Every structure is written in C-alpha cells, then in structure tokens.
Amino acid sequence: MFQQNNVVLIGNSVAEQSKSISHLNKRVINIDTFNDRDLIGENYKNSNLFGLVNNEVISVLENLKLNRADTLIIVSSNYDKKNNYYELLKKYGRIVGNNYESILRLQDIDDLFYKLELNEIKFPAKISNTDNDYDSVMLKNPNMSGGLGVKRIKKEDIKNYEKNVFFQEHIEGPTYSILFLSNSNKKFSIVGVNQIFNKKTPSSQFCFSGALANIKLADNIIEILNDIINFFIKEYNLIGLNGIDFILSDNIYFLELNPRITQTCFMYDKAFSNGYVDAHIESDLSNDLPSVKNNNNEYICFETLFSNSSFVFNCELENYNFISNIPQINTRIEVGQPICTINVTSDSEKKAKKILSDNISLIKHKLKNVEII
C-alpha cells in the first residue's frame, strides 16, 4: 500500500471515491461541488458546478497546511483555464494520474483527429459550415466531458457559435465506454465495458446520466478497442484509470477519452483487492498494474435523477440503501442539477434494468412535488 497518509479528492461528485478508499485508514479530504451527505472524510465545498480546480480549491489546501510529501491529490474533474492551476496544485502534494500536458494535448481536437486518421481509428467527421452533406450536426466543447454542452443543431446555425466549440456529424447507435488501467511502462488492463445512459437536461441534449456495467462485446470488437487503447497510451503516456467513449454502429466510432477516474469506475470497485481508487494510485506510484477480478456474473447499473425545477431539498433518503449522492438537508437544487443517484446490482441484465426502473419510480413518488428529469 502507498505510504502517504493524506488523500485529497477533487471533483464535482467524489462520494463513491471517498467510499472506495475509506477502509485504508488514510486522511481523506473531499473538495466537491455538491458536498453530499454520503461523502466519507473531511468535506469542503467548491462552488464551481464542474468541480474545476480553481482558487477555491487552492485556498482550501493552503488553509489545511498538509505535509506535501505526505499528500496525494486525485483530480477527477478538470482545471480552470484562468490560471496554471496544475502547477499551483503540485505545491500541495503529488498529483496522481495523467499530467496536464497530456490532458491539454487531448483537448487539441485538430491534432487529435489528425492522429486518429493516421492510425485508422474512426470518429464522427468534423464539420465546417462549408460542408453540404449534413442537415444537422453535433456541437461539442473540447474542454467538457460527460455530454455537457452537447447539442444537435442545424448545419446553417454553425456560424452563430463561438470559436471554442467544434462540430461533428451525428451517428446513430448506442454509446458505450471502456475503462482501462495503465502504467508508465505502457502496460494496460481492460477493467470493463459499460453501456452509457444519457438524457436531455437544460445544460445538454445528451447529458451523461448513468451506465450499465460488464457489457459483453464480440471478440473482434474487443480486439479493435485494444488497438485504440494501445494507441492512446503510447501517444499520450496515459497513467491510471481512463475511459474511452464510443458509438457502436456499422463500426466503432471514437467519441472522447476521459483521462481521469470517471463516474463509472465505482461499479468495478470490487474488481480490485483494495478498491478502484487504490488501483489508480498504485498504477502511478509503484508502476504496478493491479489485477482485475472477473465479476462478469454481476450486473451493476445506476441512473442519476436531475431536477426540472428549482427547489430546496428536504427529504430523508438515507434509509434507501440503493441511493447515493444524497444532498444535505436544505440544499437548494437548481434546474438541471442532479438530485441523487439510484444504484442496482443483480445477477442478470434484464433484472437489473427492471429493478432500476422500479426504484426510480419509487423515488420520483417520494419526491412527488419535484419535477424530475
């Protein structure tokens, strides 16, 4: 086990990470957007809705006065562009996972698409307003993930948007993610494949809302995904837990790479002897590649409920053992913000989806005065 005694978790929803690491008897410090009731450890709120590393985060760490050599920092969000917060953050501890240079390179869309083409990795075509073959296109922001900001628009509306977005063709087909763990020797293990759920919210037409774990794909599909993972690890020196989103249609179409612990990783916590956060740390610090246990007979899924109206949360949900990310009492939840997450584990995919649907209906009834997306 790693020697450092302080672990700082930074993001917009780190409750599951705090649970994964709680048994290691470390000092866990959560700097989180929502400050939910089921966080385990010392909790500090970051008012940025995306959980970005910013002045608030730096201020918390400055006041804590942690021993830098005894502190690990895990960022599962991104960095505010107003300052070089990656370098500022390094003053307070060892940042686990991918370095900022790799993250920035992945956000260089033109260079990324060029490299994908060279390696014959398919992706939805990038569109300009001079292309005439598309009636509608997908608007995206390279600095966001999880479907945030994604919209389907008419091609003629491209000219109305600012320069920090780009446009791609729309491809029909289910969306999946594949999680993998890698080390600095460019070795990797596939952790699992997930079917991705999304829903329309005020912030996005395709907002990530949940997933179903342990999806089985054909061997030839897994072989192609192995090649894609291998390309990204070698080209971008990826370390730790990472996720690739893709569409499975007539082919595999790459959507994005999340160079950090993702919101789906917690479904594989039992796949590692000490949990997924510990595996993420060990793959970086010790250059170890913790073994991944096979739990293919277990179907885990979750769905996040979003609010379609502003309200003050005042409901006791902690008695329901299938709910996580539970807001503090008297928390004001705005339109489009998450309310809580419904979790299910079952021995069959069909049963898991049925239980998930039933539990969502139950909680919607419990919150019957709230408009829920």
N, C-alpha and C positions, 0 to 999 in steps of 0.2 A: 504493500500500500504506500501511496505517496506520503512524504514526511510533513508537508506544510499543514498547519493547523487551522488556517483561515481560508474559507472558500466564499468568494463573492460571486453571486449570480445576478446578471444584469439582463433585463428584457421586459417585454410587455405582458408576459404570463409565465412565471417561473415556478409556480406552485408544484408541478409534477417533478421538476428538477430538485426542488428542496426536499421532497419526499424520498426521491431516489438516493440521496446522499445522507439522509438523516441518521442512518444506522452506523455511519462511520465515526461517530463521536468527534466531529470537527465543528468549529465555529462557523455556522452558515449565515451569511449576510445577504438578504434579498433586497435588491433595488429594482422595484417593479412598478409598472403603470397602475395596476388595479388594487394592489395591497389586499388581496383576497384573504378570507378567514382561514383557508386551509394551507396557507404558507407555513412552513416549518423553519424556524430560526428567527433571526433579528430582521425586522422588516422596515424598509424605508421606501417612501413613495416618490416616483418620478412622474411629474405631470405630463410629460410627453406621451401622447397616445400610442406611439410606435415603440416606446421604450428605448429610444435612441440614447447613446452615450452623449451626455451634454454637460453643461455647467452644474446642473443639479446633482448629477452622479459624481462629478469630481468634488463638489462641495461635501457630499456625504462622506466620501473616502478621506478627504482632508481632515474632517472633524473626528473620524474614527481613529486616526493615527495608528494604523496597523503596522506591524513589522513587515516591511516589504519582502524580505527573504522568506517570511513565513506565510505568505499570502498568494493564493491562486485566484485568477479572475476569469470567469466564463461569460462571454457576451453572446447572447442568442438573438440579439436584435441587430442594429447597425450603428453607425457613427454619424452624429450631426455634422453637416458639412461646414458649419460656421467656424470651426477651429480644427486643429490636428489633435482630435481627442484620443486617437490611438496612442500617440506619443505621450500625451498627458496621463493617460491611464497606466502606462508602463511604470510610472513613478511610484505606483502604489502596490504593485505585485506583478507576478508572472502571468501574462495573458495566455490562456490555454487555447490551442486550436490554430486556425489559419491566420497568417499575418495580414496586415492591412494592404500591403502591396498586391497580394493575390486577390483580395476582395475587390480592390479598385480595378484590376485588370479584367475581372469577370463582368464588371459594370461597363466596360468599353465594348458596346454592342457591335460596332462595325468590325473591330478586331476579332471579337469572339466569333461572329458569323463567318468571317473570312477563314478562320482556323477550322471551324466546323465543316465548311465546304471542302477544304484541303483534305480533311480526314473522312470525307464522305459520310458525315453524320447529318441526317435530315432534320430540318426545322421548318416551321411555317415561314414562307417567304416574306422578307422585309419589303414593305410597300411605300412608294412615294406617290405624290398627287399627280404624277405624270403617267402612272400605270393605269391602263384602261381595262384590265381583265377582271377587276373586282368591283362588285357593287357595294360591299361592306367590308370593313377591316377591323382589326383588334387594336385598340390604343393601349399602350403599356408604358410604364415608367421603369427604367433600369435600376433605380435606387430602391424600389419596393418589391416585396415578395408576398406570397400568400394570396395572390389575386387582387391585392389592394390597388385601386386606381384603374383596374382593367375595365374597359368599356368596348362595346361593339358599336361602331359609328358608320355613317355613310362615307364613302370614299371622298366625296366632294367636300366634306367637312374637315379634311386633314389640315387645310390651310388655316383653320381657326385655332389651332393649338400651338402652344409654346414649343421651344426647341428641345427641352429636356425630356421629351417623350418620343416614342417611335411607334411604328405601325407594322402589323403583320397580317397575313391572310388568316381567315378563320377556317379551321379544320374541324370537322365533326368527328366525334369519337370520345370514348371515356378517358378520363385523366387518371394517371397513376403517379406514384412516386416510388423510387427505390432508394433505400438507406444503405450506406456503406461506411465502414470504419477503415481508416488508412493511417499509415505511419510514415516517418521521414525516409524510410527505405523504399517507399513507393509500393509497399505490400498492402493489400486490402482484403477485407472480407465483406460479403454482402450480408446485411442484417435482416432485411425483409422488403417485401413489395406491398404497397398499400393502394387501395382504390380511394381516390380523393373525392370528397363531397364539397360542393360549393353552393352558394345561394346568393340571390340578389339582395343587397343592402344599400342604404344611401351612399356608402363610400365606394361601392364596387358592384358591377353586374355579375361578377364571378368571385365573390369573396370566399376564401377558404373557410369551411365550417366544420370539417370533421374528416374521418377516414375509417376504412376497414383494413385491418392488418392481415398479414400472412396470405396474401393472394398468390395463387399458383399460376404461373405463366409457362408456356411451352418452352422446351429446352432451347430451341433456336432463338427465341426472343431473349432469353436469359444470356445466351452467348453474345448477342448483339449488345445488350446492356453492359456486359462485362467489358467489351471493347470500348464503349463510351466512357465508362468509369475509368478505365485504364488511361484513356486519352487525357481526361481532366486531371487525374493525379499527376501524370508526367508533365503536363503543360503548365499547371498552376500550383504544383507542390502542395496538394491538399493534405491536411492532417486532421485526425479525429473523426467525429461523426459529421457526415454531409448527406445531402439529399438531392436527387435529380427528379424533376417533374417532367412527365412526357405524356403525349397523346398516343394511344394505340388505335390505329385506324388501318388503312391498307399497308402502313409501315409504322415504324417508331419515329415520332416527331419530338425532338428535344424542345422543351419549353424554357426551363431555367434550372440553374444549380443554386442551391442554398448552402453556402459554405460555413455552416454552423449547426449546432443542435437545433432540430426542427420540432414543431409541435406534435409530430407523430412519433418521435423517438420513445416516449414514455411507454408506448404499447409493447415495447421489447425490453422493458426493464428486467424481467425475469430471464431473459435470454443471456444475461451476463451474471457471473457469480456475485459481483458486488454492485450490480446496477449499471444503467447506461451512462450516468454521469461519470462514475469512476472509470468506466471503459474509455470514455472520451479523454479523460485526464491521463490515464496510463499510456494510451497510444501516442501521446505527445511527450510526456515527461520521461518515461522509461523506454520509449520507442517499442513498447510491447504491442502485440496485437491480440487482445483478449479473445478467447474462443467464444463463439456464438452457439448457444444451445439451440437445438431444434425444438420448437414448440408449434409445429405445423398443425397439430390437432386442436389448437386453441384459437378461437376466433374472437378478436378484440376489436371493438369499434367505439367511436364517440361522435357526438354532434354537439356543436355549440349553439345555444339559443341567443339570438340578438333581439334587441328592443326596437320596436317600430313606433315608440312614443317615449317621451321624457317622463321619468317618474323617480320617486325616492324608494329604494329597495328597503323593505321592512318585513321580510318573510324568513321564517326559520326553515332552512332546507338541510341542515346538518344531520338530521335523523335519516335522511335518504342516503344509503351507502353507495349509490351509483352516481352521485353528483360531486363535481369538483369545481374549482374556480368560483367559490361562493363569495359574493360581495359582503363587505361589512354592513351591518345594520345602519340604516340612514344614509347609505351611499346614494348619491344622485347619478342615475344612469341616463345618458342622453340617447337620442335617436341614432340607431345604427351601432351602438356599443354592445359588447357581449354581456349577457346576464349570468350565465353559468354553463357548465358542460355536463352532458349526460354520457356515462360510460357503461359499456356492456362487455361481458366476457361469456362465451358459450362454446359448446362443442361442435356447432355447425354454423355455417354462414347464414343459412335461412333463419335459424332460430335467433341468432344474434341480431339480425335486422328486424325481426318481429319484436323482440324484447325492447330494442332501441326505440322503435316506433311507439310501443305501448308506454314506455317510460317518459317519452317526450310529451305524449298526450296527457299523462298524469301531471306533469309539472306545469304544462300550459293551463290545466284546470286549476292547479294550486295558485297560479298567478293570473287568475281569470280576468282581473281588471287591467292587465297589461297587454298591449298589442305586441305579439311575439312573431318574429320572422323565423 
